[in-house]
């Protein structure tokens, strides 16, 4: 198992095994050394009395504060990292310790006396944990491919997961994976597993954390703005703790620039933290905004041009799918995969990213539509008109609306009829996931994005693409204190005066240039998929469609129907109402994934 995830931890490998309650138990870990680089901090880590054995993937950012508490209780430490702090916290406080942790983690703690294993995953599922039971053994791993290697068996493809992906371009909406029988341990949960019965897989994860949509404290606007700023800066502060080089992924937008600004604010003299930016060789150029932010904080920036030949695209999609364990969502995953390779070449091991800001702050353009819809349905027509007018006047967001991104939110009777590409294995499968308001308000919809519709897919690919090059991504916007502060706030603190993320922009404005804080046209890192599938990749796509498909043999897809849909796509204009990139890319990516994992797939 460890040999199949060397990329996750190239620095050391360890195994602990024992007979516990008449059952053979073994846990192992490949370590990427971040805190306390000594061998003493390697894993598995066993308690002094030999009762407990811990393996843990991730980082506990507030380990210094927890260590101080434990030392006041009489605990002495042999190491200087977070693993021993986590071990002592769990053995003293049990599962209650999870509520004290600020970090990202997937952990397994073996108790040789009680004969139980404690499994737990961080609040937002930043670090992965999968499991499979076959009646004889319980297998746990950070990646699906490790379980495939361990069991040496074939798995049926989960038809529901495939249909959701093909028809809605959605990934990671629940605990099911693309492999039937292999499940994802849910974020924000823990479970106590009796080792005596573990092979049956009979355990029930219990929730220790959930994102709240309500309960915002009553305070003045000025106090809220100050609280947002202080909480965010502290989230960045504790994520800079590292014994290896740290960098910030700077895109030129408000979120990543805020991280860079916070880093500078915390210690202007600290010059060891690198700014790394991905820039496009073609298309919109973010360099002026990147340069403006770098100049504002007087720090150099390493620009990475992610150029690759069109003929290499499908090979890179296949490589990314291997590390992702599932089809990727778009060319942005390939860009992230290549960016992490360059970060490794630059010698930066830990990277702070702005992922997660849009979900907590209503940064996506869909939230404006949701709020207008909610206000109209509740009879607040004047508020709806005023909100909309602000965005029209300001020239933000509305100019970015495209049907390609919004059609999934429309009722079925409005959407145009589409060519059905489903194979026989999907014909009677209901894989549709509702992505509308469903009678709720926008804050409740934010919670759904955080728990199932957006954040899980984002953290999945960020973790897999970064760990493919043994890099660690840290996400200040997913600090639970910040999420708990932002999500329950009334929507007028997030969508106001024609701006998304209003309160955060106000909070960080003193530390950033206005050209960044109040930027109207940020589009995210651009990738060439809009034009490539029509032009540079046209021959390669036609070649792929002329070959036998593994996914078709599995009954998942009709290659002839994909051909008809692709021809219709080529005949439509860019941004057309009926068909877009998201209607083509998933079928191609599914096939490339199926080819890569064909030896583990069965009908």
SVG drawing of the C-alpha trace seen along z (x, -y; Angstrom):
<svg xmlns="http://www.w3.org/2000/svg" viewBox="-45 -53 61 67">
<polyline fill="none" stroke="black" stroke-width="0.4" points="0.0,0.0 2.7,-2.4 4.5,-1.9 1.5,-3.3 1.6,-6.6 5.2,-7.5 4.2,-10.9 2.3,-11.7 5.3,-11.2 8.7,-10.8 10.6,-11.6 10.0,-8.5 7.8,-5.4 6.8,-3.5 4.6,-0.6 3.1,0.5 1.5,3.9 0.2,6.0 -2.4,8.6 -5.3,6.7 -8.2,8.6 -7.3,11.6 -7.2,9.5 -4.2,8.7 -3.9,4.9 -1.4,2.8 -1.2,-0.9 1.4,-2.7 2.3,-6.1 4.5,-7.8 5.5,-11.2 6.1,-14.5 8.2,-16.2 6.8,-19.7 7.0,-20.3 9.9,-18.8 12.0,-17.2 13.6,-14.7 13.1,-10.9 11.6,-11.2 8.5,-12.8 8.0,-10.1 4.9,-7.9 3.3,-5.7 3.7,-7.3 3.2,-5.1 2.3,-6.5 4.8,-6.1 2.9,-3.3 2.5,-1.5 -1.3,-1.5 -2.0,-3.8 -0.6,-3.9 -1.4,-7.0 -1.2,-7.6 -2.3,-11.1 -2.1,-12.9 -2.3,-16.7 -1.3,-19.5 -2.6,-20.8 -2.0,-24.5 -2.8,-25.4 -0.4,-22.7 1.6,-25.2 -1.4,-26.5 -2.5,-22.9 1.0,-21.9 1.0,-24.7 -2.3,-23.5 -1.0,-20.0 2.2,-21.0 0.1,-22.8 -1.5,-19.4 1.9,-17.9 2.6,-16.4 6.2,-16.4 7.1,-16.2 9.9,-14.3 9.3,-16.1 8.6,-19.6 5.9,-18.9 2.2,-18.5 1.9,-14.7 2.8,-14.1 0.5,-17.0 -2.3,-15.3 -1.5,-12.0 -1.5,-13.4 -4.7,-15.4 -6.6,-12.3 -5.4,-10.0 -6.3,-12.5 -9.5,-14.1 -10.8,-11.4 -13.0,-12.5 -13.6,-15.8 -10.1,-16.8 -11.4,-17.1 -13.3,-20.2 -10.1,-21.8 -8.1,-21.2 -7.6,-23.9 -6.2,-22.2 -6.7,-19.6 -6.4,-15.9 -7.4,-12.3 -6.4,-10.1 -6.5,-6.6 -5.8,-6.0 -5.5,-2.3 -6.3,-1.6 -4.8,1.8 -6.6,2.0 -10.1,1.2 -9.7,2.9 -11.0,-0.1 -9.8,-2.3 -10.8,-6.0 -11.2,-7.4 -11.6,-11.1 -11.5,-13.6 -11.2,-17.4 -14.3,-19.7 -14.1,-20.4 -12.5,-17.2 -9.3,-18.9 -7.4,-15.7 -8.8,-12.5 -9.8,-9.2 -11.3,-6.2 -12.4,-2.8 -13.5,0.6 -14.6,3.7 -14.9,7.1 -16.1,9.3 -12.5,10.3 -10.6,7.0 -11.2,3.3 -9.0,1.3 -8.3,-2.4 -6.2,-4.7 -5.6,-8.3 -6.2,-7.5 -8.5,-5.0 -5.6,-3.6 -4.0,-2.3 -7.1,-0.3 -7.1,1.1 -3.5,2.2 -4.2,3.7 -7.3,5.8 -6.1,6.8 -9.6,7.1 -11.9,5.5 -14.7,3.1 -17.9,2.1 -18.1,-1.5 -20.7,-3.4 -23.3,-4.3 -24.9,-7.1 -21.7,-8.9 -20.8,-8.6 -24.3,-9.9 -24.0,-13.0 -20.6,-13.7 -21.6,-13.3 -24.9,-15.2 -24.0,-18.0 -20.2,-18.1 -20.4,-17.5 -17.9,-15.6 -17.7,-14.5 -21.3,-15.3 -21.4,-12.5 -19.5,-9.6 -19.8,-7.3 -16.8,-7.1 -16.5,-6.0 -15.7,-2.5 -18.7,-0.7 -17.8,0.5 -15.1,-2.1 -16.5,-5.0 -15.2,-8.4 -15.2,-8.9 -17.3,-12.0 -15.8,-15.4 -16.4,-16.7 -17.1,-13.1 -15.4,-10.6 -16.1,-6.9 -15.2,-4.3 -14.5,-1.0 -14.4,2.3 -11.4,4.1 -13.1,7.4 -15.8,6.5 -14.0,4.2 -13.9,6.5 -17.7,6.2 -17.5,2.5 -20.2,1.9 -19.5,-1.5 -21.5,-4.7 -19.6,-8.0 -20.8,-10.7 -20.7,-14.3 -18.6,-16.6 -18.9,-19.7 -21.4,-21.2 -21.5,-24.6 -24.2,-26.8 -26.3,-29.0 -27.7,-31.1 -26.6,-32.6 -24.5,-35.6 -23.7,-37.7 -25.4,-41.1 -22.7,-43.8 -22.0,-47.0 -20.8,-47.0 -17.4,-48.4 -16.9,-45.7 -17.8,-43.0 -15.3,-44.4 -12.6,-44.4 -13.5,-40.9 -13.3,-39.6 -9.9,-41.2 -8.5,-39.9 -9.8,-36.4 -8.5,-36.1 -5.1,-37.4 -4.8,-34.9 -5.9,-32.1 -3.0,-33.0 -0.6,-33.4 -1.0,-29.9 -0.8,-28.5 2.7,-29.9 4.0,-27.5 6.5,-25.3 10.0,-24.0 10.2,-23.9 9.9,-26.7 6.4,-28.4 4.9,-30.2 1.7,-31.9 -0.2,-31.2 -0.9,-34.7 -3.4,-35.0 -4.1,-38.7 -7.5,-38.5 -8.8,-39.7 -8.6,-36.4 -5.0,-35.3 -3.9,-38.9 -5.4,-39.2 -3.3,-36.2 -0.2,-37.9 -1.2,-41.1 -1.8,-39.3 1.7,-37.6 3.3,-41.0 1.2,-42.6 2.2,-39.9 6.0,-40.4 7.2,-42.8 10.8,-41.7 10.1,-38.1 11.6,-37.5 11.6,-33.7 8.0,-33.4 7.7,-33.1 5.0,-34.5 4.2,-32.1 1.9,-33.0 0.6,-31.1 0.2,-33.2 -1.3,-32.3 0.8,-32.4 -2.4,-33.2 -5.6,-34.8 -6.3,-37.3 -3.1,-38.3 -3.2,-38.6 0.4,-39.9 -0.5,-43.6 -2.6,-42.7 0.0,-40.3 2.7,-42.9 0.5,-45.6 0.1,-43.4 3.7,-42.3 4.8,-46.0 2.4,-47.0 4.0,-44.7 7.5,-45.1 8.1,-41.4 9.3,-39.6 7.1,-37.1 8.0,-33.9 5.8,-33.7 5.1,-30.3 4.0,-30.0 1.9,-26.8 2.4,-26.2 2.1,-22.7 1.6,-21.5 -2.0,-20.6 -0.8,-17.1 0.2,-16.6 -3.2,-17.6 -4.9,-14.2 -1.8,-12.6 -1.8,-15.2 -5.5,-14.6 -4.7,-10.9 -1.9,-11.6 -4.0,-14.0 -6.8,-11.4 -4.4,-8.8 -3.5,-11.0 -7.1,-12.2 -8.5,-8.7 -11.4,-9.9 -12.0,-11.9 -10.9,-15.6 -13.4,-18.4 -11.5,-20.5 -8.2,-21.7 -7.7,-23.7 -6.8,-20.5 -4.0,-20.0 -2.9,-23.6 -2.7,-22.9 -0.9,-19.6 1.8,-21.5 1.9,-24.4 2.7,-22.0 5.5,-20.5 7.0,-23.9 6.6,-24.7 8.6,-21.6 11.3,-22.8 11.3,-26.1 11.9,-24.3 8.6,-25.5 7.0,-22.7 4.0,-24.5 1.6,-26.7 -1.2,-28.9 -4.2,-29.1 -7.3,-31.2 -9.7,-28.3 -12.9,-28.4 -13.4,-32.2 -16.3,-32.2 -18.4,-29.7 -18.3,-31.7 -18.5,-35.1 -21.0,-34.6 -18.2,-35.2 -19.8,-33.1 -22.1,-34.9 -24.8,-32.3 -25.3,-33.7 -26.6,-37.0 -29.2,-35.1 -30.1,-33.0 -30.6,-36.1 -32.7,-37.9 -34.9,-34.8 -35.2,-34.5 -36.2,-38.1 -38.8,-37.9 -40.3,-34.7 -40.6,-36.3 -42.3,-39.4 -39.3,-41.8 -39.5,-43.1 -37.9,-46.5 -34.9,-44.9 -34.5,-42.6 -34.6,-45.5 -32.2,-47.5 -29.7,-44.7 -29.8,-44.0 -29.5,-47.6 -26.3,-47.9 -24.6,-45.2 -25.8,-46.6 -24.6,-50.1 -21.3,-48.8 -20.7,-46.6 -19.7,-43.6 -20.9,-40.0 -23.8,-40.5 -21.4,-41.0 -20.0,-37.6 -23.2,-35.6 -23.3,-32.8 -25.8,-30.1 -23.0,-27.6 -22.6,-28.1 -26.3,-28.8 -28.2,-26.1 -27.9,-23.6 -29.9,-25.9 -32.8,-26.0 -35.8,-23.7 -35.8,-20.8 -38.7,-22.2 -36.6,-25.3 -33.4,-23.5 -33.1,-22.6 -33.3,-18.9 -29.8,-17.4 -28.3,-14.4 -28.3,-11.6 -24.8,-10.0 -25.7,-7.5 -24.8,-3.9 -27.1,-1.1 -25.7,-0.9 -26.9,-4.5 -30.2,-4.5 -32.4,-3.8 -30.1,-5.4 -31.2,-8.6 -28.0,-10.6 -29.5,-14.1 -28.4,-16.3 -30.5,-19.4 -28.4,-22.5 -31.1,-25.1 -32.3,-26.8 -34.9,-24.1 -37.0,-26.5 -34.1,-27.5 -32.3,-30.9 -28.9,-31.7 -27.0,-31.1 -28.4,-27.5 -27.3,-27.2 -23.8,-28.3 -23.8,-25.5 -24.7,-23.0 -21.8,-24.3 -19.4,-23.9 -20.6,-20.4 -21.4,-18.8 -21.7,-20.8 -18.4,-22.8 -15.8,-22.7 -15.5,-18.8 -14.6,-18.8 -12.2,-21.7 -10.3,-20.4 -10.2,-16.9 -8.4,-18.1 -6.2,-20.6 -5.0,-17.9 -4.4,-15.3 -2.7,-17.6 -0.4,-19.1 0.5,-15.8 1.3,-14.4 4.4,-16.5 4.7,-16.2 3.5,-19.7 1.1,-20.7 -1.7,-23.2 -3.1,-25.2 -6.4,-27.1 -6.9,-30.1 -10.4,-30.7 -11.4,-27.3 -10.3,-28.1 -13.4,-27.0 -13.4,-30.3 -13.6,-32.3 -16.3,-30.1 -18.3,-30.3 -18.1,-34.1 -18.9,-34.6 -21.6,-32.1 -24.2,-33.1 -23.9,-36.8 -26.9,-38.3 -26.5,-38.3 -26.3,-42.1 -22.8,-41.9 -21.7,-39.8 -23.6,-41.2 -23.8,-45.0 -23.5,-48.1 -22.7,-45.9 -20.0,-43.9 -19.6,-40.3 -17.6,-39.6 -18.4,-43.1 -17.5,-42.8 -14.2,-41.0 -13.2,-43.7 -13.9,-46.3 -12.0,-44.4 -8.8,-44.0 -8.9,-47.3 -6.4,-49.0 -3.8,-46.3 -4.3,-46.1 -4.3,-48.5 -7.7,-49.6 -7.0,-48.2 -7.1,-44.7 -9.6,-45.1 -12.3,-46.6 -11.4,-44.8 -14.4,-44.1 -13.2,-41.6 -11.4,-38.8 -12.2,-35.6 -9.9,-33.0 -7.0,-31.3 -7.9,-30.9 -7.4,-27.6 -7.6,-27.0 -10.4,-24.5 -13.0,-26.9 -11.0,-27.0 -8.8,-23.9 -11.7,-21.4 -12.8,-23.4 -9.4,-23.9 -6.1,-22.6 -7.6,-19.4 -10.0,-18.8 -7.9,-16.2 -7.0,-14.5 -10.6,-14.4 -11.7,-12.9 -9.0,-10.3 -10.1,-9.4 -13.7,-9.1 -12.6,-6.7 -11.0,-4.3 -12.8,-1.6 -13.8,-3.0 -13.4,-1.3 -16.2,-3.3 -18.5,-2.1 -17.5,1.6 -18.5,1.0 -21.9,-0.2 -21.4,-3.8 -21.5,-5.8 -22.5,-5.7 -19.5,-6.7 -21.7,-7.4 -23.9,-9.7 -20.7,-11.5 -19.7,-11.9 -23.1,-13.5 -22.8,-15.8 -19.3,-16.8 -20.3,-17.5 -23.2,-19.7 -20.7,-21.5 -18.4,-22.2 -21.3,-23.6 -22.5,-25.9 -21.1,-29.3 -18.9,-29.8 -21.2,-30.5 -24.3,-29.1 -27.3,-28.4 -27.6,-24.7 -24.1,-23.2 -20.8,-24.1 -17.4,-22.7 -19.0,-21.1 -21.1,-19.0 -18.1,-17.6 -15.1,-17.5 -16.6,-15.0 -17.2,-12.3 -13.6,-12.6 -12.2,-12.7 -14.3,-9.7 -12.8,-7.6 -9.2,-8.7 -9.8,-7.8 -11.4,-4.4 -8.4,-3.6 -6.0,-4.5 -7.9,-2.3 -9.1,0.4 -7.3,3.2 -9.4,2.4 -12.8,2.0 -15.4,4.7 -18.9,4.7"/>
</svg>
